[in-house]
Amino acid sequence: MVSWSQYEVDLLRSTFEDEIKNGLYPTSKAIQDFSSKNGISRSVIVIKAKIQHLIKIRK
């Protein structure tokens, strides 16, 4: 398991800011587009898990 870099976390937060703020998950397609566009080689499930964590720590 590879730790998330601060760059990846910041990119995830800025890209999905509204979803995280509202406690929602982006679609799998949106996550795939995010991964492709930014060269992130993590699976959709792993990215959703990180988003879940970011939502949880906002509360």
Phi, psi and omega in degrees: 000128182259132179293153177283134175282158178299325178300314180297317180296315179297319179296317178297315180298317183287323181290318184248033183304312182296317180297314180297316180300323184264005178069030181248161176253137175291160178292159177300322178298316179297321179291319177298317178298317178302312181299312181298313184297324187254005178067030178272125185257038177256152181286162178302318181297318180293319179293319177298322178297320178293320178296319177302317178297316180296324176294315183298317183284347175286334185283000000 
